[in-house]
């Protein structure tokens, strides 16, 4: 927070009246309030909004104030948190102080006293960051970043990278989910640790358990010696679970236990082993839809999606194609032991006009093939072997939706059906009124009636 910035205070309470009162109090005191009626919504806000202080109730549905405190201390330790408690739960508040909360107040409390304590915490000198921020543009040579859609994505990526919070990546096939996971790892406080990749989509379900958790000698046929699993191998670093939507129900249960407890047990073993690593999961599947259908555990989904990031498809970031194309041509030319040809204007026009259903991966493959046909110092349009895409395909029409766009459209549809009444729309979507207010602001949806 700069000296001239207006401090932002995140208030978390399931009591609508307290949220309303504190919103008015903070605004009148020159502070910017953010409001959440449960801890899970607060975590989503923390991932997307800069916050200087948190005021949270102890007793709430879901993970509650204690769960929120634990996540804040783990991933945003620089943000002070004040716990609010009723007289009967003062021991809980004292326990929160011991656990790392900055302060606590009992209900009913004086609004001026709360503001005084917030100001006192904000005036304390900030602790130095755990890691130095990445230099501007670092790593963008392979991800792009010129397009407006990617500028916003990078803004969130840089902020999330400096924490150790779990991340769920959404994106179409070929958008660069593994490179994004590597980017998160390289700029995290655990960058000196290992980066371990697990392809849940190509590993047979019968082998995935042993691959992830390891096994002990004799636990099954061919288990001739103890084997350390990939989760253990990621200890102190980052575990990247690609195509997480493909894991079995049994594996979902085991993975959930690891995320909750921070311990694993090898196949055939009775000993628990502690593992501390950041989990970045990725999928191009509709996980919320699978949760609703009952084929993917809701509690696992929320453990994985502390933060969600959606990588824009290449057709939505045409401005990035020139820099990506030049980077790929230089990289592939080095691999082939030749000088990099210049890309002609005609070839670049053809590249930017193509809808790229295979996204960045397809672009790279197309340029690799073009280099085979390129016979001089320039790569021409005729060297590109691009397949025509049907005009009514999702890639050509832009109708394939990201998770965020799907969520935005669902909210707009619910508001339309509810005649613009947010409470009715929230009830229809199964979310709280505060959550729909936040998402309306997040997605820039036009205001409806209360």
Beta strands, then each sheet from edge to edge (+ up, - down):
strand 1: 8-12
strand 2: 32-36
strand 3: 53-57
strand 4: 80-86
strand 5: 103-107
strand 6: 167-170
strand 7: 195-199
strand 8: 214-215
strand 9: 227-228
strand 10: 238-242
strand 11: 263-264
strand 12: 273-274
strand 13: 278-283
strand 14: 307-310
strand 15: 342-343
strand 16: 378-379
sheet 1: 2+ 1+ 3+ 4+ 5+
sheet 2: 7+ 10+ 13+ 6+ 14+
sheet 3: 8+ 9-
sheet 4: 11+ 12-
sheet 5: 15+ 16+
end
